[in-house]
Amino acid sequence: MTLDRIDPALAARIVARDERDGDHWHPEYPFEDELVPLRMLAAAQNADPVFTLYAIRDDDGVAVGGFGFFGPPDASGAVEFGYGLIPSARGRGLATAAVREGLRIAAAHGAVRAVADTEETNAASLAVLARAGMTEIRRSNGMVYVARTL
């Protein structure tokens, strides 16, 4: 698994489904939940070069999902992230590997804490976050909030 950084120009091509040689996008990529952040990145004038969106690539180099930061670390050094995989890529450890790599990137670039959330009913996501060392900090309105010191 690798995380490949997405810049605004690439984000615009992904949204437009303008696949070119070397892109290697799975036919289901991007999935619906990725389109809003990809559109936001495509429109960004000054995108952060690190705390941005990344394509999750499987061991064959095919883009099968996304990992993204919601921005650079806040004043306390905390960074929020999210991730997702197309259905056919789930259950192979890719999400856990992507979250671990994303947390490594964040720590290497000054973040001291990472936070995320998922729905209480999403057992798979809760397991991914736990395997990546995230611990539950609270529950509210059907959501589970997790954090980890980096």
Phi and psi restraints in degrees (value plus and minus 20) as a CYANA .aco file:
   2 THR   PHI    -155.1  -115.1
   2 THR   PSI     135.5   175.5
   3 LEU   PHI    -128.0   -88.0
   3 LEU   PSI     104.2   144.2
   4 ASP   PHI    -130.7   -90.7
   4 ASP   PSI     101.8   141.8
   5 ARG   PHI     -80.3   -40.3
   5 ARG   PSI     120.9   160.9
   6 ILE   PHI    -131.8   -91.8
   6 ILE   PSI     102.2   142.2
   7 ASP   PHI    -114.0   -74.0
   7 ASP   PSI     152.1   192.1
   8 PRO   PHI     -77.2   -37.2
   8 PRO   PSI     -59.7   -19.7
   9 ALA   PHI     -84.9   -44.9
   9 ALA   PSI     -62.8   -22.8
  10 LEU   PHI     -87.4   -47.4
  10 LEU   PSI     -59.1   -19.1
  11 ALA   PHI     -78.0   -38.0
  11 ALA   PSI     -62.4   -22.4
  12 ALA   PHI     -83.8   -43.8
  12 ALA   PSI     -59.7   -19.7
  13 ARG   PHI     -87.3   -47.3
  13 ARG   PSI     -58.4   -18.4
  14 ILE   PHI     -83.6   -43.6
  14 ILE   PSI     -65.6   -25.6
  15 VAL   PHI     -80.9   -40.9
  15 VAL   PSI     -60.9   -20.9
  16 ALA   PHI     -99.4   -59.4
  16 ALA   PSI     -26.1    13.9
  17 ARG   PHI      38.1    78.1
  17 ARG   PSI      22.5    62.5
  18 ASP   PHI    -114.3   -74.3
  18 ASP   PSI      52.2    92.2
  19 GLU   PHI     -97.0   -57.0
  19 GLU   PSI     115.8   155.8
  20 ARG   PHI    -144.5  -104.5
  20 ARG   PSI     149.8   189.8
  21 ASP   PHI     -71.7   -31.7
  21 ASP   PSI     112.5   152.5
  22 GLY   PHI      70.8   110.8
  22 GLY   PSI     -31.6     8.4
  23 ASP   PHI     -90.5   -50.5
  23 ASP   PSI     -62.9   -22.9
  24 HIS   PHI      31.3    71.3
  24 HIS   PSI      41.9    81.9
  25 TRP   PHI    -114.7   -74.7
  25 TRP   PSI     111.2   151.2
  26 HIS   PHI     -80.4   -40.4
  26 HIS   PSI     126.7   166.7
  27 PRO   PHI     -76.2   -36.2
  27 PRO   PSI     -46.0    -6.0
  28 GLU   PHI    -109.5   -69.5
  28 GLU   PSI     -23.2    16.8
  29 TYR   PHI    -114.0   -74.0
  29 TYR   PSI     116.2   156.2
  30 PRO   PHI    -103.2   -63.2
  30 PRO   PSI     135.5   175.5
  31 PHE   PHI    -107.0   -67.0
  31 PHE   PSI     145.8   185.8
  32 GLU   PHI     -70.9   -30.9
  32 GLU   PSI     -63.5   -23.5
  33 ASP   PHI     -85.4   -45.4
  33 ASP   PSI     -38.0     2.0
  34 GLU   PHI    -105.6   -65.6
  34 GLU   PSI     -38.4     1.6
  35 LEU   PHI     -83.9   -43.9
  35 LEU   PSI     -60.4   -20.4
  36 VAL   PHI     -83.5   -43.5
  36 VAL   PSI     -71.9   -31.9
  37 PRO   PHI     -83.9   -43.9
  37 PRO   PSI     -53.8   -13.8
  38 LEU   PHI     -85.0   -45.0
  38 LEU   PSI     -60.9   -20.9
  39 ARG   PHI     -84.3   -44.3
  39 ARG   PSI     -59.8   -19.8
  40 MET   PHI     -83.2   -43.2
  40 MET   PSI     -63.8   -23.8
  41 LEU   PHI     -85.4   -45.4
  41 LEU   PSI     -60.8   -20.8
  42 ALA   PHI     -79.3   -39.3
  42 ALA   PSI     -52.2   -12.2
  43 ALA   PHI    -109.9   -69.9
  43 ALA   PSI     -25.8    14.2
  44 ALA   PHI     -89.4   -49.4
  44 ALA   PSI     115.8   155.8
  45 GLN   PHI    -104.9   -64.9
  45 GLN   PSI     -58.9   -18.9
  46 ASN   PHI    -149.9  -109.9
  46 ASN   PSI      52.0    92.0
  47 ALA   PHI     -90.4   -50.4
  47 ALA   PSI     118.3   158.3
  48 ASP   PHI     -84.5   -44.5
  48 ASP   PSI     113.4   153.4
  49 PRO   PHI     -95.3   -55.3
  49 PRO   PSI     -34.9     5.1
  50 VAL   PHI    -135.1   -95.1
  50 VAL   PSI     -72.2   -32.2
  51 PHE   PHI    -107.6   -67.6
  51 PHE   PSI      53.5    93.5
  52 THR   PHI    -158.2  -118.2
  52 THR   PSI    -177.1  -137.1
  53 LEU   PHI    -117.7   -77.7
  53 LEU   PSI     130.3   170.3
  54 TYR   PHI    -154.8  -114.8
  54 TYR   PSI     123.5   163.5
  55 ALA   PHI    -105.0   -65.0
  55 ALA   PSI     114.5   154.5
  56 ILE   PHI    -108.9   -68.9
  56 ILE   PSI     102.5   142.5
  57 ARG   PHI    -131.4   -91.4
  57 ARG   PSI     117.1   157.1
  58 ASP   PHI     -97.6   -57.6
  58 ASP   PSI    -195.9  -155.9
  59 ASP   PHI     -86.1   -46.1
  59 ASP   PSI     -35.6     4.4
  60 ASP   PHI    -112.7   -72.7
  60 ASP   PSI     -19.1    20.9
  61 GLY   PHI      63.5   103.5
  61 GLY   PSI      -7.5    32.5
  62 VAL   PHI    -110.1   -70.1
  62 VAL   PSI     111.5   151.5
  63 ALA   PHI     -90.6   -50.6
  63 ALA   PSI      99.3   139.3
  64 VAL   PHI    -146.3  -106.3
  64 VAL   PSI     -15.4    24.6
  65 GLY   PHI     157.5   197.5
  65 GLY   PSI    -191.6  -151.6
  66 GLY   PHI    -159.3  -119.3
  66 GLY   PSI     130.5   170.5
  67 PHE   PHI    -148.3  -108.3
  67 PHE   PSI     115.7   155.7
  68 GLY   PHI    -169.4  -129.4
  68 GLY   PSI     125.0   165.0
  69 PHE   PHI    -111.1   -71.1
  69 PHE   PSI     127.6   167.6
  70 PHE   PHI    -107.2   -67.2
  70 PHE   PSI      -8.6    31.4
  71 GLY   PHI     120.2   160.2
  71 GLY   PSI     158.0   198.0
  72 PRO   PHI     -90.5   -50.5
  72 PRO   PSI     150.0   190.0
  73 PRO   PHI     -77.1   -37.1
  73 PRO   PSI     124.8   164.8
  74 ASP   PHI     -98.0   -58.0
  74 ASP   PSI    -193.6  -153.6
  75 ALA   PHI     -79.6   -39.6
  75 ALA   PSI     -46.0    -6.0
  76 SER   PHI    -109.0   -69.0
  76 SER   PSI     -22.9    17.1
  77 GLY   PHI      70.4   110.4
  77 GLY   PSI     -11.4    28.6
  78 ALA   PHI    -108.9   -68.9
  78 ALA   PSI     121.5   161.5
  79 VAL   PHI    -146.2  -106.2
  79 VAL   PSI     119.0   159.0
  80 GLU   PHI    -125.0   -85.0
  80 GLU   PSI     125.4   165.4
  81 PHE   PHI    -161.5  -121.5
  81 PHE   PSI     145.5   185.5
  82 GLY   PHI    -166.6  -126.6
  82 GLY   PSI     147.3   187.3
  83 TYR   PHI    -179.5  -139.5
  83 TYR   PSI     145.7   185.7
  84 GLY   PHI    -192.4  -152.4
  84 GLY   PSI     135.2   175.2
  85 LEU   PHI    -148.1  -108.1
  85 LEU   PSI     131.4   171.4
  86 ILE   PHI     -83.9   -43.9
  86 ILE   PSI     131.4   171.4
  87 PRO   PHI     -73.2   -33.2
  87 PRO   PSI     -61.0   -21.0
  88 SER   PHI     -90.6   -50.6
  88 SER   PSI     -31.1     8.9
  89 ALA   PHI    -118.7   -78.7
  89 ALA   PSI     -23.9    16.1
  90 ARG   PHI     -97.2   -57.2
  90 ARG   PSI     135.7   175.7
  91 GLY   PHI      63.0   103.0
  91 GLY   PSI      -7.5    32.5
  92 ARG   PHI    -136.3   -96.3
  92 ARG   PSI     -13.2    26.8
  93 GLY   PHI      66.3   106.3
  93 GLY   PSI     -17.4    22.6
  94 LEU   PHI     -87.3   -47.3
  94 LEU   PSI     -60.4   -20.4
  95 ALA   PHI     -84.4   -44.4
  95 ALA   PSI     -64.7   -24.7
  96 THR   PHI     -81.0   -41.0
  96 THR   PSI     -65.8   -25.8
  97 ALA   PHI     -82.0   -42.0
  97 ALA   PSI     -59.8   -19.8
  98 ALA   PHI     -85.6   -45.6
  98 ALA   PSI     -64.0   -24.0
  99 VAL   PHI     -83.5   -43.5
  99 VAL   PSI     -65.0   -25.0
 100 ARG   PHI     -79.2   -39.2
 100 ARG   PSI     -63.2   -23.2
 101 GLU   PHI     -87.3   -47.3
 101 GLU   PSI     -60.7   -20.7
 102 GLY   PHI     -80.7   -40.7
 102 GLY   PSI     -60.9   -20.9
 103 LEU   PHI     -86.9   -46.9
 103 LEU   PSI     -55.4   -15.4
 104 ARG   PHI     -84.4   -44.4
 104 ARG   PSI     -63.5   -23.5
 105 ILE   PHI     -80.9   -40.9
 105 ILE   PSI     -66.4   -26.4
 106 ALA   PHI     -79.6   -39.6
 106 ALA   PSI     -67.5   -27.5
 107 ALA   PHI     -83.2   -43.2
 107 ALA   PSI     -59.1   -19.1
 108 ALA   PHI     -87.4   -47.4
 108 ALA   PSI     -37.2     2.8
 109 HIS   PHI    -136.9   -96.9
 109 HIS   PSI       8.4    48.4
 110 GLY   PHI      78.7   118.7
 110 GLY   PSI     -27.0    13.0
 111 ALA   PHI     -91.7   -51.7
 111 ALA   PSI     122.7   162.7
 112 VAL   PHI    -133.9   -93.9
 112 VAL   PSI     -30.1     9.9
 113 ARG   PHI    -171.2  -131.2
 113 ARG   PSI     124.8   164.8
 114 ALA   PHI    -143.1  -103.1
 114 ALA   PSI     123.0   163.0
 115 VAL   PHI    -153.9  -113.9
 115 VAL   PSI     132.0   172.0
 116 ALA   PHI    -176.8  -136.8
 116 ALA   PSI     151.0   191.0
 117 ASP   PHI    -165.9  -125.9
 117 ASP   PSI     139.7   179.7
 118 THR   PHI    -174.8  -134.8
 118 THR   PSI     144.3   184.3
 119 GLU   PHI     -91.8   -51.8
 119 GLU   PSI     123.9   163.9
 120 GLU   PHI     -75.4   -35.4
 120 GLU   PSI     -51.6   -11.6
 121 THR   PHI    -103.0   -63.0
 121 THR   PSI     -25.0    15.0
 122 ASN   PHI    -111.8   -71.8
 122 ASN   PSI      58.4    98.4
 123 ALA   PHI     -80.0   -40.0
 123 ALA   PSI     -57.5   -17.5
 124 ALA   PHI     -83.8   -43.8
 124 ALA   PSI     -64.5   -24.5
 125 SER   PHI     -87.6   -47.6
 125 SER   PSI     -59.9   -19.9
 126 LEU   PHI     -79.6   -39.6
 126 LEU   PSI     -59.5   -19.5
 127 ALA   PHI     -87.5   -47.5
 127 ALA   PSI     -62.1   -22.1
 128 VAL   PHI     -78.5   -38.5
 128 VAL   PSI     -69.4   -29.4
 129 LEU   PHI     -83.2   -43.2
 129 LEU   PSI     -59.1   -19.1
 130 ALA   PHI     -85.0   -45.0
 130 ALA   PSI     -64.0   -24.0
 131 ARG   PHI     -83.0   -43.0
 131 ARG   PSI     -46.8    -6.8
 132 ALA   PHI    -106.0   -66.0
 132 ALA   PSI     -14.4    25.6
 133 GLY   PHI      69.7   109.7
 133 GLY   PSI     -10.5    29.5
 134 MET   PHI    -100.8   -60.8
 134 MET   PSI     123.5   163.5
 135 THR   PHI    -142.9  -102.9
 135 THR   PSI     125.6   165.6
 136 GLU   PHI     -85.5   -45.5
 136 GLU   PSI     114.1   154.1
 137 ILE   PHI    -133.3   -93.3
 137 ILE   PSI     -44.0    -4.0
 138 ARG   PHI    -193.5  -153.5
 138 ARG   PSI     146.9   186.9
 139 ARG   PHI    -149.6  -109.6
 139 ARG   PSI     122.5   162.5
 140 SER   PHI    -181.1  -141.1
 140 SER   PSI     111.3   151.3
 141 ASN   PHI      30.0    70.0
 141 ASN   PSI      22.7    62.7
 142 GLY   PHI      62.1   102.1
 142 GLY   PSI     -15.4    24.6
 143 MET   PHI    -131.1   -91.1
 143 MET   PSI     127.7   167.7
 144 VAL   PHI    -132.2   -92.2
 144 VAL   PSI     107.6   147.6
 145 TYR   PHI    -126.8   -86.8
 145 TYR   PSI     113.0   153.0
 146 VAL   PHI    -147.9  -107.9
 146 VAL   PSI     139.2   179.2
 147 ALA   PHI    -170.5  -130.5
 147 ALA   PSI     143.6   183.6
 148 ARG   PHI    -175.6  -135.6
 148 ARG   PSI     116.3   156.3
 149 THR   PHI     -98.3   -58.3
 149 THR   PSI     116.5   156.5
